[in-house]
Amino acid sequence: MTKTELIAAIANEMEGTTKSHVRGFLTALNTVAGKSLRKDKKFVLPGIVKFALVGVPPKAERKARNPATGKEMIVAAKPASKKLKARFLKAIKVEVGVVAATEKKEAAPKAKKTAKK
């Protein structure tokens, strides 16, 4: 689904909402998400997804072997970086059928221990 298709679908789903209102909402959501990720390192879109900004430590220079030629080579060091992770929440997983909606499980009866004589 493209951004234009998303905007049209949301506008059609919500009566009395125009495409320009939805476009403005998505722009505002993008701004708020960016600020939240910079400040708190996390952002949750309730019922859909949780984003987290994770730091990746630097990697030192190391020796490696080229599997094709067998020749030793040096792999350059990598500086520290940041990575954005997304975790889909249960509500959306149930909606698309990835996870089955679970009912409360009944507690299994505990087995009685018998004393040996």
Secondary structure as UniProt FT lines:
FT   HELIX           3..13
FT   TURN            15..16
FT   HELIX           19..40
FT   STRAND          42..45
FT   TURN            46..48
FT   STRAND          49..56
FT   STRAND          62..65
FT   TURN            67..69
FT   STRAND          72..75
FT   STRAND          81..88
FT   HELIX           90..96
//
